[in-house]
Amino acid sequence: MVPADAGGGLMRGDLLADPVEGLDEVLAAVDAFDGALVAGLLRPGAAQAAAVAGLAEAVAGTPLAARVAEAAERAAAGAAGEDHFVALAAARSALLGSVHDALAQRIGEAVGRPAPGVESSPAVGGEKSAPAASGPENGANLLAAARSWLCDLARSGWRGIDHELVSGAAPVVSAMLPDPGLRRRATLLDGFAAELAASCPGATLERVPVRRWADLWSRALLLTVPGSAGERSDGSVTGRLLPLGVDVQEHATAVQAQVHAVFEPADGGAPRLVRAGVSAPKPDTVVGAGLWQLLRPRMSLLGAVSEGRSMELDAMPVTAEGDLVWDDERARAGEPADPFATARVRLSAATAAPVVPLDRHPVRIAVPVLLEGYAAHSEEGGLAFDLAGRPLAVDTDRMPAAGPLSPEAVAASHACVGLLRWDAGEFLLQPLAVETIVRKKTVAVHAGAWAGGTTDKAGVRAEKAAADAVAVLRERAGRLLRK
């Protein structure tokens, strides 16, 4: 594909297709434990006891071994306490963290860039320390209350949830939200409880989202340990931001746009991979290009992405994980900057930020890459790029309706900037922008092309429909308030 010294595209498609040693065994242990949570651990059967024991066996020989073995024994007897559930959640997180590390290393080898650093990066099946308390913390009682509710969920299982059990989160969330230090946990609990409430009673569910609910449960439980959330801000950066593309994530009641970019420090330091995100609540009637109306006023970077410009940052706050805490007052529009030029010239030298322990999960993998010279073809189940004889699946379902990028444009492309992800046992590419030939000219099509506004007829119609829907909702809300 693209040589490492010319942009660092996918040089080794074979590495993405080759199996990762130990991966299947670790995921099997996690899947079995997740299955045990479906029926709950109040009165575990033989299969559930075996699944919990398998989780303990998977972390044998690590610092977690003794605590998890004790927790597994108590859980198998239906006598697990809060500390035991925390230990089991930590073991599960450790195993998925080791999967993340192994996959990140494989991606680094394939694209010719080093994998991001981690606080601990064991091999698959290796260790990861449980979160430790860092001293007194405000809201310790609220964290304990949240932990108690989450443990009750584990005892009841997803099949055993009802409205009475799920509603137990409401007073805890209400008490946590006013505290900025607890708001992150409160948001997670609130969203998790809302999903469970919409699925009650669990006994009648046709399908249980086993992995998703286990992920939310274990993450929320570990975040109730004092000191586990850590500090989000880790300093500030000054220099030039070169956008690569926009990843749009839409929910019925919320939308988020995450800009992936290369940052060039003003002091001449090595370029870095960074992200800048903006989110907003939304009515379910606002879809497509109308989403940008909700996001645009909150972040000027979206306008720069749409116009193909860089941005000059002055002391912009940034977290240790490479997320810019966006402040429009600290940014101004810069010179034109083509994402494909950025990818070809700067992407191979850009270093990724380290990954904090609780974020080490395969679903969090999203590595910016450049591909050129591939052949696109349709396979059973979707589109794929041929990388020197090895197919790489293209995740067209992730491409937003809020932009002009379409599966047809991707299929006709010869160059692509995208995010390399891993899902359902295989690597996938999420296109952010492609180059294709239109009337003998190279044309770039970007998922975020309408972020700052558009003259495209379809985009204009969607934005007008969204504006009308928002105006109606505001009028109705005003009428209710007047009453």
N, C-alpha and C positions, 0 to 999 in steps of 0.2 A: 504494500500500500504506500503510505507516505513515509519516506525516510525520517528517522528521528531528528536529524539535523536540519530538516526542512519543514518542521511543524509537528512531528510526533504523532502521526495518525496510527491506525491499527496496523502494525507491521506483521504481527503474528496471530492471524486468525485461528491457526491451529491450537494455540495455547488456550483460546477461549472455548474451544470444543473439547479439549482433553479433560478428563475427570480430575477433581481435586481429591487427593488421598484423605480418607477419613471423613469426608463431607457427609456422605450418605448415612454413616453410622451416627454421627452427631445429630443430624436432622431427625433421624428415626427416634432417638431418645427424647428429643424435644416434642415431636409429634405425639409420642405415647403419653408423655406427661400432660400435654394439652388435652388429649382425649380423656384423661382422668378427671380434668376439671369440668367436663361436660355434665357428668352425673354428680360431681361434688365429692368432697372428701370427709363428709360427716360419718357415713357408714360405708367405707370403701370395700369393694369386692376384690376378688383375687386378681383380676386383670388390672384394677387401679393400683393395688399394692405393688404389683410387678412393675408398673409404669413408673411409680415413684422410686422404687428401688433402682430401676434402670437409670434414672436421672442421677442418683447418688453415685452409681457405678461409673457414669461418664465423667465425673469430676474427681474420681479416686486418684490419689497421688498429688493433689493440689492443696493449697492452704484451706480450701473450702471443704475438704473431704470429711473431716470429723463432724463439723456442724451439720452438713447436709445429710450424712449418714444417720445422725441422731434424728434429724427432722423427718427423714424418710421413714424411719422406724415408727416414730410417733404418728405420722400421717397414716401409715398403713393400719395402725390400730385405731384410727378415728379419734386420736387424742392430741392432734397438733395444736399448739398455741401460736400466738402472733410471731414470736421469734422464729418458730419453725417454718411458718409460711414465708417469712422474709428470707430465710436461708434457701428455701426451695426456689423462690423467685430469683435470688442472686445466682444460684446454680444455672437456672434456665438462661438468664441474661449472659452469664459467662460463656455458655456453650454457643449461643447465637453471636456473641462478641468474637469468639474464635473463628466462627464461620465468616464473619465480616472481614477479619484480618486476613484469612487465607484467600478470600476472593479479591480483596484489595491488592494483595501481593501479586496475584495472578494477573490482574488488570495492569498493574505497574509493569510487569514483565512484557505483556502484550503490546502496550502502547509506548514503551521505551521511556517511561517516567517513573521515578520512585513513588511507592505507595505512601500515603500520608502517615505520619507518625501517630502512635497511640501511647497512652500512659502505660499500658501493658499489652504486649502483642504476642501471646502464646500461639503455638500451632493449634490446629483444629483439635478440640477435646482438651485443650489446656486450661490454664487457670485465669481467674479474674477475681480480685478481692472484692468482698462485699463492701458497700459504701460505709464509711466510718463517720461517726459524729465528729464535728469540729468544734464542739463547745456549746454553750447555751445558745438557744435560738428562739426568737419570738414565735409564738403560736405552737409550742410543743404539745399543748393539750389538744389543739385542733388537729395536728398531725396524728396524734394517738387515736383520736376519734375517727379520722379517715382510715387509718390502718385497721381499726376494729371492724369498720364496715366492709373493707376489702376482704378481710379474713372470713367474715360471714358469707360473702359471695362465694369464696372458695369452698366453704363447707356445703353450701346449698347446691352449687354447680349451676351451669347455665340452664339446665332443664328444670331446676328448682326455683328460678327467680319468679317473683310476683311483684305487684305494685307496692305492697307494704315493705318488702325488703329493699327494693330499689329506691323508694322515697326516703329511706334513711340517710341518703347522701345529701339531700336538699339543705337541711340546717347546717351541715358541715360546710358545704360550698358557700352558702350565704354568709357564714361567719368568716370564711377565708378570703373572699373576694376583696373586701376593703383594705386588706394588708398587702402592699406591693410585693413583699417578700414571699407571700404565699399564693399570689395570683396565678402563677404558672401552674402550680399543682391544682388549684381550684378549677382552672379552665379544663385541665385534663379530666378531673373527676366529673365535672359537669357534663362534658361531652360524652364520657363513658356511660354515666347514669342515664343520659337522654337516649342513647342507643339501646340500653337495656330496657328502659321504660317502653320504648316503641316496639319491643319484642315480647312483652309480657302478655300472657304467662308463658314461661319458657317451655312448659310441657307440651304446648301445642305447636311449637316451631317446626316447620318442615325442614329447615336447614339452619344449622348453627354455624356462625363464622368463627370456627374453633381457633385458628391461629390469630386472627385479629383480636378477639376478646382476651385471649391469653397474653398477647403482647401488651394490650392496654392495662390489664390487671397487674402484670408483673412490673411494668414501668411505674404505674401509679403507686404500687406497694413499696418499691425501692425509694421512690421520692418522698415517702413519709418518714424515712430515716433522717434524723436531723443532720444537716450538713451535706446531704447527697446532691442537692440542686446546684450548689456552687455559685460562683459569681458569673454573670453573663458577660459583663464588659471587661475587656482586658487591655484597654489602651485606646489609641487613636492613630490614624494614618493620614498622611498628606502626600498627594501625588496625582497621577492620572489613572482614571478608570476606563477600561476598554471593554464594553459589553460584548458578550458572545451570543446571548440569546435569552429568551424568557420561557420559563416553565409555568404554565397556568394550572392551578388546581382548584376545581370547582365542586362545591357541595350545594345542596338545596338551599341552605341558609347562610352560606359564607363562600368567599372566593379569595384566593391568594395568588399573587404573581411573584415569582422568584427569579431575579435576574442573575445569571451566571456571568462572571466577568474576570478579566485579567487586570490586576492592579500593579502599576509601576510606581514604586516609591520615588518621591522627589529627591531623596538623597542618593539615588543611583543604585540602591539595593536590588536584590534579585526580585523578579516579578512574582506575584502570588496569585493563586486562584481564590476568589472571594465570591460571596453571594450577598444580594440585597433583596429583602422581601418586604412586601406590603400586603396587608389583608384587610377585608372589610366585610361586615354583615351584609346580606342581600335578601330581597324577597325572591321566592322561587319563580316569579314571572320574569325576572331579569336574566337573560341568557345571551349567549353569543357575544357579539361585539359590544353589546350594552354593558358588559361587565367592566369595560374600561372606564365608563362614567363614574363608577363607584371607586375605582382604584386611582385614577389619574390625579385627582386633587390631592392625594395623600403622598405622592412621590414624584418629583420632577424628573427622576431618572427614566421613567417610562416614556416621556417625551423625547429624551435623548436617544433611547433605543429605537423609537419609531423613525427618527430623523437620521439614524446612522451616525451619531456623534459620540465622542468621548466626553467625560466629565472630569473637571478638576476638583479634587477634594482637599479641604483644609481642616485638619484635625477632626476627621470623621471618626466617631467611636466605632470600635470593632471588637468582636468577641475573640476569645482564644481559638474558636473553631472556624474563624474566617467569615463570620456573618457581620456585615456592616449594620450598625444601628442607625438607620438613615435619618438624616436631618437636612432638610432642604436649605437651611441657612448656611450649611457648611459645604455646599456644592454649587458649581456653576457650569453651564454648557461649555464644552471645549471644541476642538477641531473635528472635522469629519473623521470617522474611524470605521472602516469596513470590518465586520466580524470575521469574514474569511481571511482578510489580510492579517488580522490579529491572530487567528488560529494558525496560519501558515508561518508566521514570523516569531510569535511570542509564546504560543501554547506549550511547546516542548520544554521550554526553560522555566515555566511557572510551577512553583511548588505549592502543594496543598497543605492546608492547616492540619494540625493534629486533631484526632477524633477523641472526644471525651468518653470515658467508659460507658456511660448510660446510652450514648448514641451509637455504640458499636453494634449494629444490627444490619443484616443484609438488605433490608428494605431502604435503609438510608444511603445506600451506594448510588451515586449519581456523578459520574466522572466525565467532564467535558473532553470530547475527542473530535478529531478531524479525520474524515475519510475521503479519499479521492481515488478515481480509477477503478471503482468497483462496477459490477454488473448487477442491476436490480432485476429480480424475477419473483414471480408469484409462486408460493408454495402452498401446500394444503394447510389452511388455517391462516394464511396471511402473506405479507410481503417479506422478502429477505434480500440482503446484500451478499453477493458472492465475494469472499475475501480469499483470493488465491485458492479457490476450490473448496473453501469452508464457508457454509452459510451462516450469516448472523441475522437473527430475526429482528424485524423492525416493528416497534410497538406503535402502530398508527392510532390505537385507541387513546393514547395519551396526548395526541395533537389536539389543541383546543379549537372549538368552533369560533373562537373570538379572533381569528386571524385567517389570512389567505392560504396558509400552508395546508395542503391536502394530500391524501394518499396518492393521487394521480401525479402531483408535482414531485413527490418523493420518488415514485416509480420511474419518472423520466429524468431524474437528476444524475449528475456525474460527480458531485461533491456535496458533502454533508457535514455540518457542525451539529453535534448531538450529545446526549447524555448516555453513557454506557451504564446500564442497570443490570440487576440480577433478580429474576422472579421465576417461581415455579420450576426451579432446577435448571435454568438456562440463562445465558447472557442475552440481553435485549438492547437495542438502540432506540432511544427516543429522539427523533429529529427535532432540532430547534430552528434550523435554516438549511436550505439546499440551494445549489446552483444548477440551473438547467438551461437548455438552449431553446430560445423562442425566436423564430424568424432569423436564424443564423447568428443570433446574439446571445451572449451569456447573461442570464437574468437571475438575480437572487430573490428567493421567496422566504420570508421570515414569519415564524409563528407570532412574533410580537410586532408585526408591521403596523397594526392598527392601534397600538398602545397609546400613542399620542394624538390620535385622530386619523380620519381617513376620508378620501374622496371616492373610494370604491363603493359602487352602488349597493352591493349587498351589505357592506359595513354601515353605510349611511342609514339604510332601512332598519337595521338591527338597533343602531343607536337611537333612532327616532322612536322606535317601539319601546325601548327601555326607558327613554325620557318620559314618554306618555304614561307608562306603568308606574314609574316612581312618582310622577305628579299626582296620579289618582290616589296612590297609597298615602301620600302626604296630606292630601285634601281629606281623606277619610280619617286619618289619624287626628288632624286638627279638629274635625267635627266631633270626634269622640271626646277629645280634651275639653272642648267647649261645653259639652254636656256635663 
